[in-house]
Amino acid sequence: MVLDSRWLQLAKYFVGLGIPVAIVDIESTGGNLYEDRITEIAILRFENGIVRHYEWLVNPQKPISEFITMLTGIDNGMVMNAPAFSDISDILLPLLRGTLLIAHNSRFDYTFLRHEFQRIGVHFAAPTLCTVQLSRRLYPQHHKHNLDSIIERFQIDVKKRHRAMSDVLALADFLEKSFTEKGNGEWERQFYSLTQPKVLPSWLSNSLSKQVYALPDIYGVSVWLDKKRKTVKIDVHEKAFSEISASLQSTTGLAFTREISEIRFIPALGKLHALREKALLEVDSHIRPSEINSRYFTVQFVFEESSSSLQARIAPLMSGYMHQPPTGLFLHKKSAKRALTAWAKEHGLCPSLLGILPDSHARNMSCPVKEIGHCSGDCYAKNGIELQNRKIIDNASLLPIVDWGNAKKITVVEFDALSGQKIVLNCVGGALELTNGRWYFDHTLPKLLKEKFKLGRKAVQVIEAV
């Protein structure tokens, strides 16, 4: 239905944004973003200067409490024969996807909508603007910015407060009145500043814009294909739509997207799961991981031909794939050397043969361990070298891992509260186990695992300790 517009200034401004705008309000069975459900949806949609409104009562498929009925006026009888969200999703999605969503406390309305779509297996995300924040920016002299205060301040006529369409119309009136009162400059600056993420730039092709607006705001991996259908980039995301939208705002985004024909998305249950999927996709796409020098160090054991012994080398740990987990993970060379010395002493290894004597110790000097009587001096005999090599191989995995305490092998559980899905991932020595039998290290992995440890036993279980 087309409304006689009482929002002429607003409709004119929205035309210049390049995408439709939807002022949205939802009513729900409560405030829990994961357990409560939508009971009513109202939309005032602006597109090309035309304003249309839509509203539905929605069967939440759970009881409405007396408290919520007192607040909204919506009771169980009113929604008994109303459509479920899944019944109106095919109508609703085209009205909201690729649209700027405006709501009072937009996080609430936006999250409820995302979760309802997610429950039926539909990806949905959109740029949003919160009118609570806009009111605070435009009218900092006022302390209250709830909708009741705004309605009173602007003397907005409202028929039924806490019903979705009445609240949507009140928001539209506030936007129109504040636009007229504050003038184009200040209002537009604050409106642009508060839009998160920003509307996609006009130079982005229509095809790519549609693909980005179809992305969800969840964990996952984006795969970027060029015009020859070759994979050119694979990225990990916590909020895919928001992060990709932000990355496309710059001129560097312009140059890159000229060669892109498609963006594919693989959802994940968490950041570690997404990192594993990225690593596997890189293997399948024959893309080398970014083998940048991380700020972490590990110990490598190198066979020294002249002595037939294994010698320790402290080396930067490169991001990428490996056939075995790292032997030790350290933030600094000094801490690696201290740990290596203590480990060698604990397992009765010869520091001279291992090559870890201090730099100040000249080659022609006798072994300090032998000097204090802790070594018979038989290390360099054939049997001594073979015994030491076996000890190194048997105990290399016991070198410490930064921030892991005495843990050697851990499992990490990532869980989606909405769907109930979970995944268990294995990490050993600071590396992530892949499903193809290989291991993967990324310079972001230690920090991520440290965050997981903070979540306690529900997130991380120590399988083996040293």
C-alpha positions in Angstrom: 0.0 0.0 0.0 1.3 3.5 -0.9 0.8 6.1 1.9 0.2 9.8 1.4 3.6 10.9 2.5 3.9 13.2 5.4 7.7 12.6 5.3 8.6 14.5 2.2 12.0 15.7 3.4 12.9 12.2 4.6 11.8 10.5 1.4 13.8 12.9 -0.7 16.9 12.4 1.3 16.6 8.6 1.3 16.5 8.6 -2.5 20.1 9.8 -2.5 21.3 6.9 -0.4 21.1 4.5 -3.4 19.3 1.7 -1.5 15.8 1.4 0.0 15.3 2.3 3.6 13.1 0.4 6.0 12.0 1.8 9.4 11.3 -1.3 11.4 9.8 -2.2 14.7 9.1 -5.6 16.2 7.3 -6.8 19.3 8.4 -10.0 20.9 7.6 -12.5 23.7 10.5 -11.0 25.8 14.0 -9.6 25.7 16.1 -12.8 25.3 17.7 -12.6 21.9 18.0 -16.4 21.7 14.9 -17.8 23.4 12.2 -15.2 22.7 10.3 -14.9 19.4 8.7 -12.2 17.3 5.0 -11.5 17.8 4.5 -8.5 15.5 6.5 -6.8 12.7 5.9 -3.4 11.1 7.8 -1.8 8.2 7.7 1.6 6.7 9.7 1.2 3.4 11.1 4.1 1.4 12.2 3.4 -2.2 12.6 5.9 -5.0 10.5 8.5 -3.2 7.6 6.1 -2.7 6.6 5.0 0.9 4.8 1.8 1.6 3.9 0.1 4.9 3.6 -3.5 5.9 2.6 -5.2 9.1 2.0 -8.7 10.4 1.0 -10.3 13.6 3.3 -13.4 14.0 2.6 -16.6 15.8 5.7 -16.9 18.0 5.1 -20.7 18.6 5.5 -20.1 22.3 3.2 -18.6 25.0 3.0 -14.8 25.5 3.3 -13.9 29.2 0.8 -11.6 30.9 3.5 -9.0 31.5 4.2 -8.8 27.7 0.4 -8.6 27.0 0.1 -5.7 29.4 3.0 -4.0 27.7 2.1 -4.5 24.1 -1.6 -5.4 24.1 -0.8 -8.6 22.1 -2.2 -11.7 23.7 -2.1 -15.4 22.8 -5.6 -15.3 21.2 -4.5 -12.6 18.8 -1.6 -14.6 17.4 -3.2 -18.1 17.6 -4.2 -18.1 13.9 -1.4 -15.7 12.7 1.3 -16.9 10.3 4.5 -18.2 11.8 7.7 -16.3 10.8 8.5 -19.0 8.3 5.2 -18.4 6.5 5.9 -14.8 5.8 9.7 -15.0 5.3 9.4 -15.2 1.5 7.5 -11.9 1.5 9.7 -10.3 4.2 13.1 -11.1 2.9 12.9 -9.1 -0.3 11.6 -6.1 1.7 14.6 -6.2 4.1 17.6 -7.6 2.2 19.7 -4.9 0.5 17.9 -2.3 2.6 19.1 0.1 5.3 17.2 -0.8 8.5 16.3 2.0 11.0 15.0 1.1 14.4 14.9 2.5 18.0 17.6 0.4 19.7 18.3 -1.2 16.3 20.4 -4.0 17.9 17.3 -5.5 19.4 15.1 -5.5 16.3 17.9 -6.4 13.9 19.1 -9.3 16.0 15.6 -10.7 16.4 15.1 -10.6 12.7 18.5 -12.2 12.0 17.8 -15.0 14.4 14.3 -15.7 13.0 15.8 -16.0 9.5 18.6 -18.1 10.8 16.2 -20.5 12.4 14.7 -21.3 9.0 18.1 -21.5 7.3 18.2 -18.1 5.6 21.2 -15.8 5.6 20.2 -12.2 6.5 22.2 -9.1 7.3 21.8 -5.4 6.6 23.3 -2.0 7.4 21.5 -0.5 10.4 21.0 2.9 12.1 19.8 3.3 15.7 17.5 6.3 16.3 18.4 6.2 20.1 22.0 7.1 19.1 20.8 9.6 16.5 18.7 11.4 19.1 21.7 11.5 21.5 23.9 13.0 18.8 21.4 15.6 17.6 20.0 16.5 21.1 22.8 16.0 23.6 21.2 18.5 26.0 18.4 16.0 26.7 19.1 13.1 29.1 16.3 10.8 28.0 16.1 9.3 24.4 13.6 6.5 24.8 10.7 6.6 22.4 8.2 7.9 25.0 10.5 10.9 25.7 11.0 11.6 22.0 7.2 11.4 21.4 6.6 13.8 24.2 9.4 16.2 23.1 8.2 16.4 19.5 4.5 16.2 20.4 4.0 13.2 18.0 0.5 11.8 17.8 0.6 8.1 18.6 -2.5 5.9 18.7 -1.3 2.7 20.3 2.1 2.9 22.0 4.1 -0.4 22.0 2.3 -1.7 18.9 4.7 -2.1 16.0 3.2 0.2 13.4 2.4 3.0 15.8 6.0 3.0 16.9 7.3 2.9 13.3 5.2 5.9 12.4 6.4 7.7 15.5 10.0 7.1 14.5 9.3 8.4 11.0 7.8 11.5 12.4 10.8 12.0 14.6 13.2 11.6 11.7 11.2 14.1 9.6 10.9 16.7 12.3 14.6 16.4 13.4 15.7 16.7 9.7 13.7 19.9 9.3 14.9 21.3 12.6 18.6 20.5 12.4 19.0 21.2 8.7 20.7 19.1 6.1 24.3 19.4 7.2 24.2 18.3 10.9 21.5 15.7 10.4 23.2 14.1 7.4 26.6 14.0 9.1 25.2 12.2 12.1 23.0 9.9 10.0 26.0 8.9 7.9 28.3 8.5 11.0 25.8 6.2 12.7 25.0 3.9 9.8 26.8 0.6 10.5 28.2 -0.8 8.3 28.2 1.9 5.6 26.0 1.4 2.6 28.0 -0.2 -0.2 29.7 2.3 -2.5 27.9 3.1 -5.8 31.0 2.0 -7.9 30.5 -1.6 -6.8 28.8 -3.7 -9.5 25.2 -4.6 -9.1 26.1 -8.3 -9.1 28.6 -8.0 -6.3 26.4 -5.7 -4.3 23.6 -8.3 -4.3 26.1 -11.0 -3.3 27.4 -8.9 -0.4 23.9 -8.0 0.8 23.0 -11.7 0.8 25.8 -12.5 3.2 25.1 -13.2 6.9 26.7 -11.5 9.9 28.1 -14.7 11.4 31.3 -16.7 11.6 32.6 -18.1 8.4 34.9 -18.0 5.4 34.6 -15.9 2.3 36.0 -17.2 -1.0 36.7 -14.6 -3.7 36.7 -15.8 -7.3 37.9 -13.8 -10.3 36.3 -13.7 -13.8 38.1 -16.9 -14.7 36.5 -18.6 -11.7 39.9 -18.9 -10.0 40.1 -18.4 -6.2 42.1 -15.3 -5.5 41.4 -14.7 -1.8 40.1 -16.6 1.2 39.3 -14.8 4.4 38.1 -15.7 7.9 35.2 -13.6 9.4 33.5 -13.2 12.7 30.8 -11.0 11.2 31.0 -11.6 7.5 28.6 -9.0 6.1 29.9 -6.2 8.4 33.6 -6.9 7.8 33.3 -7.3 4.0 31.1 -4.2 3.7 33.7 -2.2 5.6 36.6 -3.6 3.5 34.9 -2.4 0.3 34.6 1.2 1.3 38.2 2.2 0.3 39.7 2.8 -3.1 41.8 -0.3 -2.7 38.5 -2.2 -2.6 37.6 -0.6 -6.0 40.8 -1.9 -7.6 40.4 -5.4 -6.2 36.7 -5.9 -7.0 37.1 -5.1 -10.6 38.6 -8.6 -11.1 36.0 -10.3 -8.8 33.0 -12.1 -10.2 31.7 -14.1 -7.2 31.9 -14.2 -3.4 31.1 -17.6 -1.9 30.5 -18.0 1.8 31.0 -21.1 4.1 29.4 -20.7 7.5 31.2 -21.8 10.7 30.3 -22.2 14.3 33.2 -20.1 15.6 36.4 -18.5 14.7 38.6 -21.6 15.2 36.2 -23.6 13.0 36.4 -20.8 10.4 40.2 -20.9 10.5 40.2 -24.6 9.9 37.8 -24.3 7.0 40.0 -21.6 5.5 43.1 -23.8 5.8 41.3 -26.7 4.1 39.9 -24.4 1.3 43.4 -23.1 0.7 44.6 -26.7 0.1 41.7 -27.4 -2.3 42.2 -24.2 -4.2 46.0 -24.6 -4.3 46.5 -21.3 -2.6 49.6 -21.0 -0.4 48.8 -19.6 3.1 50.3 -16.3 3.9 53.7 -17.6 5.2 54.5 -14.4 7.1 57.0 -14.4 9.9 54.8 -14.5 13.0 56.1 -13.1 16.3 56.3 -16.6 17.7 59.3 -18.9 17.9 59.6 -22.7 18.0 62.4 -25.2 18.4 63.6 -27.2 15.4 65.9 -30.3 15.7 68.3 -30.5 12.8 70.5 -33.5 12.0 74.2 -32.5 12.2 76.1 -34.8 9.8 79.5 -34.3 11.3 78.4 -35.6 14.7 75.3 -37.6 13.6 73.4 -35.8 16.4 70.2 -33.8 16.5 70.9 -30.1 17.3 68.4 -27.6 18.5 67.7 -24.4 16.6 65.4 -21.6 17.8 63.6 -20.3 14.7 60.6 -18.1 13.8 57.4 -20.1 13.3 55.9 -19.5 9.9 52.2 -19.4 9.3 51.1 -22.3 7.2 50.8 -26.1 7.0 52.9 -28.7 8.7 53.1 -32.5 9.0 53.7 -32.4 12.7 52.7 -29.9 15.5 55.4 -27.4 16.5 57.9 -28.5 19.2 57.4 -25.6 21.6 55.9 -22.2 21.1 57.4 -19.1 22.5 57.0 -15.3 22.4 60.7 -14.5 22.6 64.0 -16.1 21.7 65.2 -15.7 25.3 62.2 -17.5 26.8 62.7 -20.3 24.2 66.4 -20.7 25.2 65.6 -20.7 28.9 62.9 -23.4 28.3 65.1 -25.4 26.1 67.9 -25.4 28.7 65.5 -26.5 31.4 64.0 -29.2 29.2 67.4 -30.6 28.3 68.4 -30.7 32.0 65.2 -32.4 33.0 65.6 -35.2 30.4 69.4 -35.6 30.9 70.4 -34.3 27.5 73.9 -33.0 26.7 73.8 -29.2 26.1 77.0 -29.4 24.1 75.8 -32.1 21.8 72.4 -30.3 21.6 74.2 -27.1 20.6 72.6 -24.9 23.3 75.7 -23.8 25.3 75.9 -20.1 25.8 77.5 -18.0 23.0 80.1 -17.0 25.5 81.2 -20.6 25.8 84.2 -21.1 23.4 84.3 -24.3 21.3 87.7 -25.3 22.7 86.4 -25.1 26.3 85.3 -28.2 28.1 81.6 -28.9 28.7 80.4 -27.1 31.8 78.1 -30.0 32.7 81.1 -32.4 32.7 83.1 -29.8 34.7 80.7 -30.0 37.6 80.6 -33.7 37.5 77.1 -34.2 36.1 78.3 -35.9 33.0 80.7 -38.8 32.4 81.8 -37.4 29.1 80.6 -40.3 27.0 78.0 -38.1 25.1 80.0 -38.0 21.9 80.5 -41.8 21.8 78.3 -43.5 19.2 76.0 -45.1 21.8 75.7 -41.8 23.6 74.7 -39.9 20.5 72.1 -42.5 19.5 70.7 -42.5 23.1 70.5 -38.7 23.0 68.8 -38.6 19.6 66.1 -41.1 20.9 65.5 -39.0 24.0 65.1 -35.9 21.9 62.5 -37.6 19.6 60.6 -39.0 22.6 60.5 -35.8 24.6 60.4 -33.0 22.0 56.6 -32.7 22.3 57.1 -31.8 26.0 58.6 -28.4 25.3 56.2 -25.7 26.7 53.5 -23.9 24.7 53.0 -20.2 25.4 49.9 -19.5 27.6 48.9 -23.2 27.7 50.3 -23.8 31.2 51.1 -27.5 31.4 48.7 -28.5 28.6 50.0 -30.4 25.7 46.9 -31.4 23.8 43.5 -29.7 24.0 40.1 -29.9 22.5 38.1 -26.8 21.9 34.3 -26.8 21.6 32.6 -24.1 19.5 28.8 -23.9 19.8 26.0 -22.1 18.2 23.4 -21.1 20.8 20.6 -20.7 18.3 20.8 -24.0 16.4 22.4 -26.1 19.2 25.1 -27.2 16.8 28.6 -27.8 18.1 32.0 -28.8 16.8 35.0 -30.2 18.6 38.5 -29.2 17.3 41.9 -30.5 18.3 45.0 -28.5 19.0 48.4 -29.8 19.8 51.6 -27.7 20.4 49.8 -24.5 19.4 48.7 -25.9 16.0 45.2 -26.8 14.8 44.5 -30.3 13.5 43.0 -30.4 10.0 40.7 -33.1 8.7 43.3 -34.2 6.1 45.8 -35.3 8.8 47.9 -32.2 8.5 48.4 -29.3 11.0 48.0 -25.6 10.6 49.5 -22.6 12.4 48.4 -19.1 11.9 49.9 -16.0 13.7 46.4 -15.3 15.1 46.0 -18.7 16.5 47.8 -18.4 19.9 45.8 -15.3 20.8 42.5 -17.0 19.8 43.3 -20.1 21.9 44.2 -17.9 24.9 40.8 -16.3 24.6 39.3 -19.8 24.5 41.2 -20.8 27.7 39.5 -17.8 29.5 36.1 -19.3 28.8 36.9 -22.3 31.0 36.1 -25.9 30.8 33.0 -25.5 28.7 35.1 -24.3 25.8 38.5 -26.0 26.4 39.3 -29.4 27.7 42.9 -30.5 28.4 43.4 -34.0 27.0 47.1 -34.4 27.8 49.3 -32.4 30.2 53.0 -32.3 30.7 
